[in-house]
Amino acid sequence: MTGNDHWLERFYDAKAAGLILYGRALGLGHGEAEDVLHETFLALMRLPEPPREPENYFVRSFRNRALNHKRSLWRRLTREWESHRWFEKSSEENPAERVAMECLAELPLEQREVIVLKIWNHCTFEEIGGLLDISPNTAAGRYRYGLQKIKFQLEGESHEREGNEAAGRTNAWLAAAPSVGRA
Amino acid sequence: MKLLEEQMRGWRPRHPSAGLKWRVFGARLLNLPRMVRLAGFATPVTACALMALLVWNSGSSFAPRAGAVPSALAMISNSDYAVSATSRQSVQNNSCAFNFDWTNAGNFNSNVSSFLPRN
């Protein structure tokens, strides 16, 4: 293997999972995101010389291919049968986090796209703005708005859980209390 | 909001399947550089040429010249030649006499009788 291949392999190890998540945010299934990542890597390898900003080039190229890939109706149907899980299962994952993950997946595409690029692909708002042809401020606005929705969802979930727990405690207390008729 | 961001950073995206890396870099290995491909093509050609050269060089050795060193190729391909070649320096081409000497001794002690009719 040449030095270029080693660089590509390191790039793959560092970026593959984040880019697959980005593919999911763009509406692809896990397998589809893998196919698009494969295509993008092959295209990168065919270039006569490496691009000047490989990370930006790669994300842009991946995005274009993912959006083209998504258009097929057949793929849209098969996507429905795939696993909806975007993240690795963690032993520390609590139900609220699970809800937040689902909430992220259900955000509008523009918002979840910016969130995934910012958090898991370490892009700046300037880079995101350049990629999506929007201003960095718009990118930041979409990010904040999306996070707020997740936060509300999380708070709602925890309130609901607290409410349920309180109701459970009340029911248990009532069941344990002696009946009036019997006393 | 910062807390949520920190919490979300802890979520690990699903990894690609193990086969994907092979698909990406395995294809790269199949697409070998030109020098390697040329070497792959040249190896059998070189081997054939070398073989042809050996055969051509030792072609006349099958009818051995006096004092010529026996060719390994000729020895491999012709065992009779090998026997004669090893003893050529002392005894000139007497393989037939050496190989079939036992047939002339007339003391064939096998239990199986000869198929030839007895006179």
Contacts between the chains, C-beta under 8 A, distances in Angstrom:
chain1	res1	chain2	res2	distance
A	2	B	33	7.8
A	5	B	25	7.3
A	5	B	28	6.4
A	8	B	25	7.7
A	8	B	28	8.0
A	9	B	25	6.4
A	12	B	21	6.5
A	12	B	24	6.5
A	12	B	25	7.6
A	16	B	15	7.4
A	16	B	16	4.9
A	16	B	20	7.3
A	16	B	21	7.7
A	17	B	12	7.4
A	17	B	13	4.3
A	17	B	14	6.9
A	17	B	15	5.1
A	17	B	16	6.6
A	18	B	13	5.9
A	20	B	13	6.5
A	20	B	14	6.6
A	20	B	15	7.8
A	20	B	16	5.5
A	21	B	13	3.8
A	21	B	14	7.2
A	30	B	14	6.4
A	34	B	16	5.4
A	34	B	17	6.5
A	34	B	20	5.0
A	37	B	16	6.8
A	37	B	20	6.9
A	37	B	24	7.7
A	38	B	20	6.3
A	38	B	23	5.4
A	38	B	24	5.7
A	41	B	24	4.6
A	42	B	24	7.2
A	42	B	27	6.5
A	45	B	28	5.9
A	45	B	31	7.8
A	85	B	14	6.3
A	86	B	13	6.8
A	86	B	14	6.3
A	87	B	11	4.6
A	87	B	12	6.0
A	87	B	13	5.9
A	87	B	14	6.1
A	88	B	11	8.0
A	88	B	12	4.4
A	88	B	13	7.2
A	88	B	14	5.7
A	88	B	15	6.8
A	90	B	11	7.7
A	90	B	12	7.0
A	97	B	7	7.3
A	97	B	11	7.4
A	100	B	4	8.0
A	100	B	7	7.9
A	100	B	8	7.5
A	101	B	11	6.7
A	104	B	8	7.9
A	115	B	8	7.9
A	119	B	5	6.9
A	119	B	8	5.5
A	119	B	9	5.9
A	120	B	13	5.6
A	144	B	1	7.4
A	147	B	1	5.9
A	147	B	4	6.0
A	147	B	5	7.0
A	148	B	1	7.5
A	150	B	4	6.6
A	150	B	8	7.8
A	151	B	1	6.8
A	151	B	4	5.3
A	154	B	4	7.2
